[in-house]
């Protein structure tokens, strides 16, 4: 597929890496020539230097013969104008736009045809929703939802005191008292798609597939039930903070927001009814202590600087805050921060890239394409939800008789809204949804791609 990415910041470059790896014909547009030169050296892409909303620049990027344009700049207005202009130059073009300002969200949705936008993505809103899920179950390192929230893949870390230490996976149900499936294990930086004879060791990070209603049972069985989060301190009040504050107000959580910018404080105070918005420096730890940091149930680091968020997260953990959540915008949260005590790490760019990759694959494959895509285990594994269609192979056959490609695992089958963690006797039929976990050496575009 021929794709233009307008904007080569953190979101645009992350998308370029993913989509170029999947074999798409990419052209990147940006005003910053050094950035474009770096990306040309790093990925197999074409470039066009200039204003992405300019007809001349879009024509130089060959928009007339392009299938999809993705506008990822930091300016909502520029992204909207880029899509509008591109659509005028190519009526058959599909367009995707990044929208950050909450004031535009409903407007763009209602006027999408007039703006020439087929899909909007909201990295900041997705990050806020991810943080809210982590606050509900603080024991999980990460949570990814499938089948409209009926199934989740959650991350846990095995320590010396874990009830899962030295347990073989074939015996895990006797420990956790509910049906789950360990679909991936990250050990010493290497990922495994395990079988029943795999033994868990301290230091392992495990990724567990389970029906949502089993999550509480899982935590209780492992002795990980923690006190409900009631008091939260948030550092930074950008778009992620605003979206999250709205969610937490509805949950009646005691929220204190620390923001350095006076104008931003005044605006948030007017928009939020119950949150306590305080003008202050998030790097002044004596000030944070005076505002009750040590007595907070959770610290959420959302400033615009990754370095500040990382240092604040470490300080919060050392101050005894039970749950720390760190937003990273540019830093590679896999390679650089794996061994740092940052608590739960949320990356808006990675969350939104999953949404866009799913959309790209859907354009290619139509109704048989993935309905949900998540990357887990530091990006080494992909978990994908597929519909079972009329032309899907091996319908009605027991899984134990089907030969799958290497490093493929059928993690869950959803039928009429009911979830099944499958065994060898399970099968799928037309109308079902199937969650598949795979190593990311090959792209799975449809369910038939998993079969040998």
N, C-alpha and C positions, 0 to 999 in steps of 0.2 A: 504494500500500500504506500502511496506517495503522501507524505505528511510534512506540513510546515509547523514548526514550533516557534512562536513569537515570544521572545524573552528568554534569555539564557542565564537566569539567576539560579537559585537553588532548586526550585521546582522544575524549571526548564531543562537544566542540565541532568537532573535525576531522570526525567522522562526520556531525554536523549539517550542516556545509558541503557535504559530498559528497552526502548523501542528499537534502537539500533541493534541490540543483541538479538531481537526477535526478527531481524532481517528486513525491516521497513526502510524505504527510501526517504531519508530525512533531509530537510533544509532548515537551518536555524537562522532566525532574524534577530539582530541586536545592534544597538548603536555602538557598543563597546568592541572595537576591533581586536584588542588583545585577548578578550574573553573568547571571541569567535576563533581566533588562531589556536588558542589552547584546546578548545573543543574539537577542532578539526584534527589536531594531533592525537587527541584521546579517542575519538570515535570516527567511524566511517560516515561522515556527514558532509553536506554542502552548506554554504553560508551565504547570507545576503546582509550587508551592512547598511543600516539606516533605520528610519522610523517605520515601525511595523504597521501603522495605520495609513501610511502613504501609498497611494496607488502605484507610484513608480517603484517603491521598494517591493511591494507585493508582486508586481509584474516581474521584477528581476528575480524573485524567488519562484517564478513559474506557477503562480497561484491558479492560472487558467487551467492547468493540467493536474491540479492537486486534488486528492480525495478528502483530506481532512486538515483543518487548521486548528491549532491549539494555542490560545492566547494566554500566556502565563506571566505577564509583566506585573509589577507591583501596583500599577495604576488601573483601577476598575474602569475608569473612563476610556483609557487607551485600549484596554482589552475589548470593550464594547464597540468602539469605533473601528478597531481592527477587524472584528468579525463582520460588522455592517459593510465595510468597504470591500472586504474579500468576497462576501456573498454577492455583491453587485458585479464583481468581476467574474464570478463563477457561480451560477445559479444552482449547480448540482453539488457544490461544496458542503461538507459537513463541518460544523464549527463547535468548538468547546472553549468556554471562557472562564477564567478565574475571577471570582467576585469576592471581595473581602468586606466591604462596607455593609453592615446590617441594614442600612437605609435603602440599599439597592436590591436586596435579596428578593423581596416580594414583587418589586417593580419589574425586574428582569424576567421573573417567572411568568408574570401576566403578559409581558410585552415581548416574549422571546422571538416571535415571528417578525415583529417590526425591527428588532435589533439584529436579526439574522443569526441567532444563537440556538443551537440544538441542545446543548448540555452546559449547565453551570457547575463548577465545583468550588467548594468552600473549605480550603485547608484549615482555616482557623476554627470554623464550626465543627469540622470532623475531629479536630484535636480536642475541643471542649467536650464533645460527646464521649471520646475515648477516656478522658480524664474522669468524667462522671461515672463511667463503668468501673474504673479502677477504685474509685471511692466507695462503691457499693460492696466490693469484695477486696479489702486491702491486702489479703494474703497472696493474691495472684500478681505476678509480675507483669502480665499482659493478658488481654482478652480480645478475641476476635469472634464476631457473630456471623452465623449463617442461617438460612431458612427463616428469615424474618425474626431472628432472635430465639428460635427454638433450639438451636445447637450452638455450642461455643467450643473454640479451642483456647485453652488457658495455659499459661506458663507457670510452672512451679520450680523452685530450686531445692535440690536435695541436700540437706546438711547432715552433720554427724548425729543429730538427735532425731532425724526424720524416721517415721515408721516405715518408710519405703526404702530405707537404707538396706542394701544387700538382698532386696526382694527380686525374684525373677518375675518377669511380666506375666507369665502364665498363671501366677499365684496372686496377682495384684487385687483381684476382686474380693478375696478373703480379707484384705486389709481395709479397703476403701468402702466396702459394704454397698456398692452400687456398680452399675455397668458403665465402664469407661474404656477408652482405648488410648494408650500412649502411642502417638503417631510419629513422634520424632524425639530424639535425644541429642543435646549438644554437650559434648564432653571434650575438654581441652581444645576448644576451638574447632573441633570436627563434628559433623552432624551424621547421625545414623537413623535410618528407617528401621526400627527394631522388630525382631520376631519375639515369640513367646519365651525363648530361652535367654533373652537379654537380661542381664542383672544390673540393677541400678546401684550407683556408687555415690558417695558424698561429693558434692561439687557439680553433679549433673544438673543440667537445666532440661526439664521434661515438658513436652507439649501434649496436653491431654484433650482428647475429644470427648465431649459429654453432652447429653441433653441438658438444657438450662436448669431444669428442675432438680438435677442431680448435683449441682454445684455446692449447695449448702450441705448435703450429705457428705460429699467428698471432703470438704473442709473440716466438718465435725469429726469424721472418721480419722483424719490425720492430726487432730488436735490443734487445728489452725484457726478455729473460730475466734475472731478478734472483736473488740468493742466497736460498736457502730461509730462512724465518724460524725461528730456533732459540731466541732469547732475547727474552722479552717482559716489559715493565713495564706493570702495570695500576694506574691510579689510581682508587680507589673500589671498594667490595666490596658493592654492593647486589645485587638479584636478577639483573640482567644479568651482573654480575661473577661471581656464583656459577655460573650456567648456563655461562658461557664458560669458567670455570676447570675445570669438569668435562670439557668438550670438549677443552681443551688438554692436560689431564693424560693423556687417552687418546692424544694425538698425541705424547707424550713431549717436549713443549716446556718449556724452562726458564722458569718463570713466577714473577715477583716481584709481589706485591700490596701496595700501599701504602694503608692504611686508618687513619683518624683515631680511630675508635671502638674502644676496647679490647675491649668485650664482643663486638663483631662480629668482631674479629681472633681472639679465642679460639674463637668458634663455627666460623669458617672453618678455622682450624688443625685442629680436631677432625674436620671433614668432608672436608678435602682431604689426601691422603697426601703429594703431592710438591711442591705449591706452597709458596713461601716467603712467608708472610704477616707483614708488618712494620707495627707501629703507628707512624704518622707523618703529618705534614701535607703533603698533596699540593701546597699552595701554597708550601712551603719548597723553593725550587729548589736551594739549596746542599745540602740534605738529599737531594734526588733525585739530584744529581750524585754524592754520596758513596755512593749505593746502586747506581750504575752506569748512570744514564740514558744517557749519551753512547755507551756500548758496547752498548746494546740494539738489536736488530733492529727492534723495533716498540714504540711507546708507544700505549696504549689509554686514553683519558680517559673515565671512567665515573662521576665523582662525581655527586651529586644536583643540582648547580648548573651550568646551561649556561655561565654566564659563566666559572666556574672551568675548565670543560672547554676552552673556547675559548682562554683565556689559556695554559693548560698545553700545548695542542696547538701553539700558535705558538712557545712556548718550546722544546718538543721538536724541532720542525722546525729552529729556529735552532741547536739543539745538535747537529745532524747525525744525528738518528735517521732511518733510511731510510724507515720507514713510520709514519705517525701516523693514528690512527682516533679520531674525536670523536663521542661520543653527544650528541645534542641532544634535549631533551624538550619544551621550550616555544618556543624561538626558531625563527622561520621560516628553515629552512636554505636556502631558495631566495633570498629577497629580501635578507636581512640579511647573509648570510655568503658569498655567491657569490664575492666577490673577496678573502676572507680566507684565509690559508694554513693551513687547518685539516686538510689531508690528506683522508682519506676520512670522509664524514659519514654517520652512521647515525641514523635517526629511528624509534624504536619505534612511535610512534603512527601513522605513515604505513604501516609494514609491516602492522600489525594491521588498519588500515582497509581495505586491499586484501582481506584475508580476509573481512571482514564484508560488504563490498560484493558480493563474489562470492556469498556465501550469500544475500543479499537478492535478487539477480538470479535465483539458482537457484529460490528460492521462487516467483518470478513466472513463470519460463519452464520450469521442470521440467528434463527430461533434455537439452534443447537449449541450456541456459545455459552460460556460461563455466565452464571447469574451473580456469583460472588467470587472475589479473588482476594486472598490475603497472603502476604509473605511472612514466614515465621523463621525462627532459628537464625537470626541475624541475616535474613535474606537468602539463606541457603536452601530453603524449602518453600514450596508453594502449596497452599491449600485452596482448592478450587471446587465450587459447587456447580454441577452440570444437571440439566434436565435430561431425563431418559425419553428419547423420541422414537418415532415409528421405525427409523432406520438404525437405531442403536443395536449393536451386536450383542449376542449372548443373553438376551432377555430371558428370564425364567430359569436360567441355569445356576446351580449352586456355585458360589464363589470358589470353592475348593477345586472345581473342575475347569476353571477359566485360567488360562496362562496370561499373566500380566507382564508388562515390560519391567525391567529392573528398576528398583527404587520407587515402586508405585504401591500405594496402600489405599484400599477402599475403607474410609474411616467411618462413614455413616450413610444410612439410607433413610430418606424421609418419604413417607407415604400417607396421603390424606392428613397431613399435619402431625402425624405420629412419627417419632424418631426411633431408629433401631441402630445400636452399635453392633455391626454384623460379625458373624462367625463364618466358618466354612460352609455351613448349610444355608446361609442367607442368599437371597437373589433379589434382583430388581426387575421392575416391569415398566411399561410405558406409562408416563404420568408421574413417576417417582422423581425425586431429586437425589443425587448421589454426591457426597463430598469425598474428594480424592486428594491424597497427599503425595507429593512427588519431589524428588531432587530436581533442581532447576536446570539440569543440563539440557533438557529439551522442553519446548513450549507445548502445553496441552491446549489445543484449540477447541476440541470437542471430546465427548466421552469416549468415542471410538479410538482416540489416540492412546488410551491406556493399555490397549490389548496388544500382546506380542504377535 
